[in-house]
């Protein structure tokens, strides 16, 4: 069947009070594992390609997106395609031309007024082409753990931002951080609830790999809808490869270690799909 589109999946999750997981794809094995996990759990899912992942593939979005799209079309459950953390407008245009249904345009590093101006322009352009747009406000942070409370998203500013830009969803800074390898983040659940009240659009949690299961469940109850996950799959992938090569150091056929890596990612994705869906 054709790949699903992001907008109705987000709407359905929000209406039902559930979350929907969005997993980052780097290799074909990632996409296959995520789709298999979605089939096992009978839950919809979003496959995300970040600007960094596209750069890894030589800066060309078409080949890796075509592979992810083929996986999505072959799945027995709804699987949508999304571009994540896009700053390069050329990449955005290429992704739309190649068939993505949604994009996270990231101008969050810019001063507030410049973020508004750039995001509003991109939202107008994308909406004219039927593409759902996510943006970010606040500082979710990089690879150094949960960020300082002083850079978390302000509800009043978030309401003004969504009104000024016309975006369809907003990624907010509430205590998580990208690329965490330990699940120790503590979210500001009260802030999430205030943001849900202030902002008319669905809320998105980035950096979810560092958030414990019960904290993720509470975040969805408080108001999060789209929950982004990347590093958790990479940990499963890398540990499985490392374990296989440690036990079988003479291995040269990559299928020998990519199969357990894919299976490990499937198990991790299935677990997190259930956690996020509640």
TIZA-417235 format. One record per residue (C-alpha): y, x negated, z negated; residue in three letters; chain; residue number from 0. Coordinates in Angstrom, 3 decimals, always signed. Each point is the difference from the previous one (the first is absolute). Layout:
N
NODE | yy | xx | zz | res | chain | n
NODE | Y | X | Z | ALA | A | NUM
...
//
This chain:
278
NODE | yy | xx | zz | res | chain | n
NODE | +0.000 | +0.000 | +0.000 | UNK | A | 0
NODE | +3.609 | -1.194 | +0.363 | UNK | A | 1
NODE | +1.552 | -1.950 | -2.839 | UNK | A | 2
NODE | +1.754 | +2.200 | -2.533 | UNK | A | 3
NODE | +3.750 | -0.152 | -0.512 | UNK | A | 4
NODE | +1.555 | -1.030 | -3.277 | UNK | A | 5
NODE | +2.449 | +2.851 | -0.618 | UNK | A | 6
NODE | -2.519 | +2.844 | -0.489 | UNK | A | 7
NODE | -2.244 | -2.187 | -2.165 | UNK | A | 8
NODE | +2.930 | -0.781 | -2.295 | UNK | A | 9
NODE | +1.072 | +3.634 | -0.078 | UNK | A | 10
NODE | -3.509 | +1.202 | -0.852 | UNK | A | 11
NODE | -0.371 | -2.574 | -2.787 | UNK | A | 12
NODE | +3.373 | +0.876 | -1.482 | UNK | A | 13
NODE | -0.629 | +3.731 | +0.170 | UNK | A | 14
NODE | -3.323 | -0.363 | -1.792 | UNK | A | 15
NODE | +1.395 | -2.352 | -2.648 | UNK | A | 16
NODE | -2.248 | -2.832 | +1.123 | UNK | A | 17
NODE | +0.677 | -3.503 | +1.229 | UNK | A | 18
NODE | -1.034 | -1.515 | +3.310 | UNK | A | 19
NODE | -0.970 | -3.656 | +0.267 | UNK | A | 20
NODE | +1.457 | -2.242 | +2.704 | UNK | A | 21
NODE | -1.882 | -3.273 | +0.447 | UNK | A | 22
NODE | +1.291 | -3.114 | +1.734 | UNK | A | 23
NODE | -2.027 | -1.232 | +2.968 | UNK | A | 24
NODE | -0.195 | -3.679 | +0.923 | UNK | A | 25
NODE | -3.296 | -0.281 | +1.884 | UNK | A | 26
NODE | -2.312 | +2.416 | +1.786 | UNK | A | 27
NODE | -2.288 | -0.178 | -3.035 | UNK | A | 28
NODE | +2.821 | +1.390 | -2.140 | UNK | A | 29
NODE | +0.423 | +3.022 | +2.277 | UNK | A | 30
NODE | -3.745 | +0.627 | +0.197 | UNK | A | 31
NODE | -0.411 | -0.257 | -3.768 | UNK | A | 32
NODE | +2.889 | +2.382 | -0.711 | UNK | A | 33
NODE | -1.220 | +2.606 | +2.490 | UNK | A | 34
NODE | -3.554 | -0.217 | -1.346 | UNK | A | 35
NODE | +1.310 | +0.461 | -3.548 | UNK | A | 36
NODE | +2.004 | +3.038 | +1.104 | UNK | A | 37
NODE | -3.124 | +1.497 | +1.574 | UNK | A | 38
NODE | -2.061 | -0.697 | -3.128 | UNK | A | 39
NODE | +2.569 | +1.711 | -2.225 | UNK | A | 40
NODE | +0.903 | +2.685 | +2.574 | UNK | A | 41
NODE | +3.675 | -0.774 | -0.559 | UNK | A | 42
NODE | +2.802 | -0.664 | +2.517 | UNK | A | 43
NODE | +1.511 | -3.455 | +0.146 | UNK | A | 44
NODE | +2.817 | -1.977 | +1.600 | UNK | A | 45
NODE | -0.597 | -3.340 | +1.726 | UNK | A | 46
NODE | +3.073 | -2.233 | -0.317 | UNK | A | 47
NODE | +0.971 | -3.016 | +2.063 | UNK | A | 48
NODE | +2.751 | -2.055 | -1.584 | UNK | A | 49
NODE | +2.449 | -2.198 | +1.856 | UNK | A | 50
NODE | -1.701 | -2.988 | -1.651 | UNK | A | 51
NODE | -3.408 | +1.101 | +1.297 | UNK | A | 52
NODE | +1.379 | +0.356 | +3.505 | UNK | A | 53
NODE | +1.500 | -3.497 | -0.282 | UNK | A | 54
NODE | -3.474 | -1.278 | -0.952 | UNK | A | 55
NODE | -1.268 | +1.445 | +3.267 | UNK | A | 56
NODE | +2.518 | -1.940 | +2.037 | UNK | A | 57
NODE | +2.815 | +2.508 | -0.324 | UNK | A | 58
NODE | -1.682 | +2.449 | +2.373 | UNK | A | 59
NODE | -0.536 | +3.425 | -1.525 | UNK | A | 60
NODE | -1.910 | +1.529 | +2.912 | UNK | A | 61
NODE | -3.429 | -1.704 | -0.397 | UNK | A | 62
NODE | -0.412 | +0.508 | -3.743 | UNK | A | 63
NODE | +1.484 | +3.506 | +0.170 | UNK | A | 64
NODE | -2.368 | +0.897 | +2.834 | UNK | A | 65
NODE | -2.933 | -1.128 | -2.140 | UNK | A | 66
NODE | +1.216 | +2.003 | -2.996 | UNK | A | 67
NODE | +0.602 | +3.023 | +2.209 | UNK | A | 68
NODE | -3.539 | -0.191 | +1.359 | UNK | A | 69
NODE | -1.346 | -0.050 | -3.548 | UNK | A | 70
NODE | +2.220 | +2.969 | -0.920 | UNK | A | 71
NODE | -1.153 | +2.017 | +3.018 | UNK | A | 72
NODE | -3.637 | -0.634 | -0.855 | UNK | A | 73
NODE | +0.294 | +1.095 | -3.630 | UNK | A | 74
NODE | -1.405 | +3.299 | -1.230 | UNK | A | 75
NODE | +3.040 | +0.573 | -2.239 | UNK | A | 76
NODE | +3.755 | -0.114 | +0.737 | UNK | A | 77
NODE | +1.252 | -3.577 | +0.363 | UNK | A | 78
NODE | +3.658 | -0.663 | +0.847 | UNK | A | 79
NODE | +1.725 | -3.179 | +1.217 | UNK | A | 80
NODE | +3.149 | -1.400 | -1.602 | UNK | A | 81
NODE | +2.215 | -3.090 | +0.346 | UNK | A | 82
NODE | +0.953 | -1.437 | -3.388 | UNK | A | 83
NODE | +2.999 | -2.076 | -1.119 | UNK | A | 84
NODE | +1.488 | -0.293 | +3.468 | UNK | A | 85
NODE | +3.289 | -1.869 | +0.185 | UNK | A | 86
NODE | -0.234 | -0.982 | +3.682 | UNK | A | 87
NODE | +1.272 | +2.829 | +2.187 | UNK | A | 88
NODE | -1.825 | -1.371 | +3.043 | UNK | A | 89
NODE | -3.265 | +0.331 | -1.909 | UNK | A | 90
NODE | +0.925 | +3.542 | -0.973 | UNK | A | 91
NODE | +0.597 | +0.958 | +3.634 | UNK | A | 92
NODE | -3.247 | -1.673 | +1.074 | UNK | A | 93
NODE | -1.925 | +1.828 | -2.710 | UNK | A | 94
NODE | +1.408 | +3.360 | +1.004 | UNK | A | 95
NODE | -0.795 | -0.708 | +3.647 | UNK | A | 96
NODE | -3.550 | -0.921 | -1.043 | UNK | A | 97
NODE | -0.529 | +3.282 | -1.835 | UNK | A | 98
NODE | +0.781 | -0.309 | -3.717 | UNK | A | 99
NODE | +1.016 | +3.270 | -1.647 | UNK | A | 100
NODE | +2.003 | -1.440 | -2.889 | UNK | A | 101
NODE | +1.877 | -3.094 | -1.109 | UNK | A | 102
NODE | +1.392 | -1.496 | -3.164 | UNK | A | 103
NODE | +3.305 | -1.543 | +1.075 | UNK | A | 104
NODE | +1.000 | -2.528 | -2.635 | UNK | A | 105
NODE | +3.703 | -0.770 | -0.354 | UNK | A | 106
NODE | -0.257 | -0.198 | -3.798 | UNK | A | 107
NODE | +1.146 | -3.631 | -0.071 | UNK | A | 108
NODE | +3.391 | +1.043 | +1.357 | UNK | A | 109
NODE | +2.879 | +1.190 | -2.181 | UNK | A | 110
NODE | -0.183 | +3.742 | -0.640 | UNK | A | 111
NODE | +2.542 | +1.108 | +2.622 | UNK | A | 112
NODE | -1.578 | -2.199 | +2.674 | UNK | A | 113
NODE | -3.455 | +1.289 | -0.929 | UNK | A | 114
NODE | +1.278 | +3.572 | +0.433 | UNK | A | 115
NODE | +1.617 | -0.726 | +3.350 | UNK | A | 116
NODE | -2.998 | -1.839 | +1.473 | UNK | A | 117
NODE | -2.552 | +2.474 | -1.343 | UNK | A | 118
NODE | +1.923 | +3.056 | +1.211 | UNK | A | 119
NODE | +0.224 | -1.477 | +3.504 | UNK | A | 120
NODE | -3.722 | -0.748 | +0.095 | UNK | A | 121
NODE | -0.886 | +3.422 | -1.409 | UNK | A | 122
NODE | +2.028 | +1.722 | +2.733 | UNK | A | 123
NODE | -1.696 | -2.113 | +2.665 | UNK | A | 124
NODE | -3.500 | +0.550 | -1.406 | UNK | A | 125
NODE | +0.416 | +3.731 | -0.597 | UNK | A | 126
NODE | +1.047 | +0.455 | +3.623 | UNK | A | 127
NODE | -3.454 | -1.353 | +0.872 | UNK | A | 128
NODE | -1.934 | +2.038 | -2.572 | UNK | A | 129
NODE | -0.572 | -2.941 | -2.373 | UNK | A | 130
NODE | -0.018 | +0.479 | -3.801 | UNK | A | 131
NODE | +2.158 | -2.531 | -1.875 | UNK | A | 132
NODE | -0.367 | -1.565 | -3.440 | UNK | A | 133
NODE | +2.664 | -2.238 | -1.546 | UNK | A | 134
NODE | +0.373 | -1.958 | -3.225 | UNK | A | 135
NODE | +2.634 | -0.001 | -2.714 | UNK | A | 136
NODE | -0.086 | -2.362 | -2.943 | UNK | A | 137
NODE | -1.892 | -3.290 | -0.182 | UNK | A | 138
NODE | -3.774 | +0.361 | -0.084 | UNK | A | 139
NODE | -0.278 | -3.761 | -0.125 | UNK | A | 140
NODE | -2.224 | -2.699 | +1.393 | UNK | A | 141
NODE | -2.817 | -2.035 | -1.435 | UNK | A | 142
NODE | +1.217 | -0.722 | -3.499 | UNK | A | 143
NODE | -1.115 | +3.047 | -1.936 | UNK | A | 144
NODE | +1.746 | +3.230 | -0.917 | UNK | A | 145
NODE | +3.727 | -0.224 | +0.543 | UNK | A | 146
NODE | +2.857 | +0.252 | -2.469 | UNK | A | 147
NODE | +0.939 | +3.554 | -1.055 | UNK | A | 148
NODE | +3.591 | -0.710 | +1.067 | UNK | A | 149
NODE | -0.988 | +0.169 | +3.697 | UNK | A | 150
NODE | -1.919 | +3.282 | -0.187 | UNK | A | 151
NODE | +1.040 | +2.948 | +2.132 | UNK | A | 152
NODE | +2.775 | +2.167 | -1.386 | UNK | A | 153
NODE | -0.686 | +3.758 | +0.483 | UNK | A | 154
NODE | +3.585 | +0.919 | +0.855 | UNK | A | 155
NODE | +0.257 | -2.811 | +2.515 | UNK | A | 156
NODE | -3.387 | +0.961 | +1.449 | UNK | A | 157
NODE | +1.172 | +3.586 | +0.513 | UNK | A | 158
NODE | +3.156 | -1.213 | +1.752 | UNK | A | 159
NODE | -1.998 | -2.448 | +2.115 | UNK | A | 160
NODE | -2.470 | +2.574 | +1.278 | UNK | A | 161
NODE | +2.808 | +2.441 | +0.787 | UNK | A | 162
NODE | +1.976 | -2.653 | +1.888 | UNK | A | 163
NODE | -2.917 | -1.428 | +1.970 | UNK | A | 164
NODE | -2.190 | +3.020 | +0.697 | UNK | A | 165
NODE | -3.197 | -1.920 | -0.713 | UNK | A | 166
NODE | -3.285 | +1.846 | -0.508 | UNK | A | 167
NODE | -1.238 | -1.993 | -3.007 | UNK | A | 168
NODE | +1.356 | -2.527 | -2.444 | UNK | A | 169
NODE | -1.714 | -3.062 | -1.459 | UNK | A | 170
NODE | +1.349 | -0.534 | -3.492 | UNK | A | 171
NODE | -0.027 | -2.841 | -2.515 | UNK | A | 172
NODE | -1.604 | +1.223 | -3.216 | UNK | A | 173
NODE | -1.829 | -3.020 | -1.398 | UNK | A | 174
NODE | -2.539 | -1.141 | +2.576 | UNK | A | 175
NODE | +0.203 | -3.112 | +2.150 | UNK | A | 176
NODE | -1.572 | -1.188 | +3.234 | UNK | A | 177
NODE | -2.989 | -2.351 | +0.127 | UNK | A | 178
NODE | -1.001 | +0.226 | -3.655 | UNK | A | 179
NODE | -3.548 | -1.292 | -0.538 | UNK | A | 180
NODE | -0.358 | +1.367 | -3.548 | UNK | A | 181
NODE | +0.273 | +3.704 | -0.815 | UNK | A | 182
NODE | +2.514 | -0.324 | -2.801 | UNK | A | 183
NODE | +3.078 | +1.843 | +1.315 | UNK | A | 184
NODE | +1.438 | +2.764 | -2.141 | UNK | A | 185
NODE | +1.955 | +2.661 | +1.851 | UNK | A | 186
NODE | +3.061 | +1.841 | -1.234 | UNK | A | 187
NODE | -1.527 | +3.478 | +0.122 | UNK | A | 188
NODE | +3.138 | +1.624 | -1.347 | UNK | A | 189
NODE | +2.007 | -1.536 | +2.843 | UNK | A | 190
NODE | -2.548 | +1.270 | +2.518 | UNK | A | 191
NODE | +0.399 | +3.520 | -1.377 | UNK | A | 192
NODE | +3.800 | -0.240 | +0.186 | UNK | A | 193
NODE | -0.195 | -1.295 | +3.561 | UNK | A | 194
NODE | -2.294 | +2.873 | +0.982 | UNK | A | 195
NODE | +2.581 | +2.445 | -1.333 | UNK | A | 196
NODE | +2.956 | -1.758 | +1.650 | UNK | A | 197
NODE | -1.489 | -0.837 | +3.391 | UNK | A | 198
NODE | -1.118 | +2.724 | +2.427 | UNK | A | 199
NODE | -2.271 | -2.321 | +1.993 | UNK | A | 200
NODE | -3.480 | -1.274 | -0.996 | UNK | A | 201
NODE | -0.042 | -3.147 | -2.126 | UNK | A | 202
NODE | -1.940 | -3.128 | +0.956 | UNK | A | 203
NODE | -1.464 | -2.614 | -2.352 | UNK | A | 204
NODE | -0.194 | -3.525 | +1.388 | UNK | A | 205
NODE | -1.867 | -2.825 | -1.723 | UNK | A | 206
NODE | -2.727 | +2.297 | -1.307 | UNK | A | 207
NODE | -2.746 | -2.652 | -0.121 | UNK | A | 208
NODE | +1.421 | -1.257 | -3.285 | UNK | A | 209
NODE | -0.038 | +3.434 | -1.635 | UNK | A | 210
NODE | -3.020 | +1.083 | -2.144 | UNK | A | 211
NODE | -1.918 | +3.130 | +1.002 | UNK | A | 212
NODE | +1.274 | +2.264 | -2.747 | UNK | A | 213
NODE | +3.559 | -1.135 | +0.616 | UNK | A | 214
NODE | -0.392 | +0.911 | +3.686 | UNK | A | 215
NODE | -1.281 | +3.445 | -0.962 | UNK | A | 216
NODE | +2.973 | +0.519 | -2.307 | UNK | A | 217
NODE | +2.387 | -1.168 | +2.724 | UNK | A | 218
NODE | -1.324 | +2.653 | +2.398 | UNK | A | 219
NODE | +0.273 | +2.675 | -2.678 | UNK | A | 220
NODE | +3.574 | -1.142 | -0.665 | UNK | A | 221
NODE | +0.944 | +0.320 | +3.655 | UNK | A | 222
NODE | -1.299 | -2.810 | +2.220 | UNK | A | 223
NODE | -1.565 | +1.158 | +3.277 | UNK | A | 224
NODE | -0.689 | -2.952 | +2.316 | UNK | A | 225
NODE | -1.626 | -2.930 | -1.796 | UNK | A | 226
NODE | -0.040 | -3.335 | +1.853 | UNK | A | 227
NODE | -2.877 | -2.429 | -0.610 | UNK | A | 228
NODE | -0.587 | -3.394 | +1.584 | UNK | A | 229
NODE | -0.859 | -2.891 | -2.310 | UNK | A | 230
NODE | -2.916 | +1.842 | -1.644 | UNK | A | 231
NODE | -1.846 | +0.017 | +3.309 | UNK | A | 232
NODE | +0.779 | -3.654 | +0.626 | UNK | A | 233
NODE | -1.392 | -0.940 | -3.406 | UNK | A | 234
NODE | -3.245 | +1.837 | +0.759 | UNK | A | 235
NODE | -0.180 | -1.550 | +3.475 | UNK | A | 236
NODE | +0.645 | -3.566 | -1.127 | UNK | A | 237
NODE | -2.298 | +0.146 | -3.024 | UNK | A | 238
NODE | -2.878 | +1.259 | +2.151 | UNK | A | 239
NODE | +0.538 | -2.746 | +2.582 | UNK | A | 240
NODE | +0.268 | -2.638 | -2.721 | UNK | A | 241
NODE | -3.153 | +1.227 | -1.740 | UNK | A | 242
NODE | -1.998 | +0.000 | +3.224 | UNK | A | 243
NODE | +1.099 | -3.474 | +1.066 | UNK | A | 244
NODE | -0.621 | -1.377 | -3.486 | UNK | A | 245
NODE | -3.539 | +1.380 | +0.068 | UNK | A | 246
NODE | -0.568 | -0.879 | +3.666 | UNK | A | 247
NODE | +2.137 | -3.060 | +0.782 | UNK | A | 248
NODE | -1.733 | -0.633 | +3.341 | UNK | A | 249
NODE | +1.125 | +3.360 | +1.436 | UNK | A | 250
NODE | +1.852 | -0.244 | +3.315 | UNK | A | 251
NODE | -0.377 | +3.533 | +1.365 | UNK | A | 252
NODE | +3.063 | +1.907 | -1.297 | UNK | A | 253
NODE | -1.926 | +3.270 | +0.080 | UNK | A | 254
NODE | -2.041 | -1.260 | -2.928 | UNK | A | 255
NODE | +3.030 | -0.018 | -2.299 | UNK | A | 256
NODE | +2.217 | +2.587 | +1.698 | UNK | A | 257
NODE | -2.616 | +2.726 | -0.555 | UNK | A | 258
NODE | +0.034 | -0.342 | -3.817 | UNK | A | 259
NODE | +3.786 | -0.395 | +0.150 | UNK | A | 260
NODE | +0.315 | +3.290 | +1.858 | UNK | A | 261
NODE | -2.384 | +1.705 | -2.411 | UNK | A | 262
NODE | +1.990 | -1.281 | -2.976 | UNK | A | 263
NODE | +3.230 | +1.332 | +1.478 | UNK | A | 264
NODE | -1.684 | +3.345 | +0.688 | UNK | A | 265
NODE | -1.052 | +0.320 | -3.636 | UNK | A | 266
NODE | +3.482 | -0.927 | -1.241 | UNK | A | 267
NODE | +1.733 | +2.383 | +2.406 | UNK | A | 268
NODE | -2.348 | +2.869 | -0.881 | UNK | A | 269
NODE | +0.677 | -0.495 | -3.699 | UNK | A | 270
NODE | +3.763 | -0.064 | +0.475 | UNK | A | 271
NODE | -0.026 | +2.983 | +2.364 | UNK | A | 272
NODE | -1.615 | +2.048 | -2.773 | UNK | A | 273
NODE | +2.418 | -1.324 | -2.623 | UNK | A | 274
NODE | +3.074 | +0.859 | +2.065 | UNK | A | 275
NODE | -1.280 | +3.415 | +1.074 | UNK | A | 276
NODE | -0.587 | +0.920 | -3.648 | UNK | A | 277
//
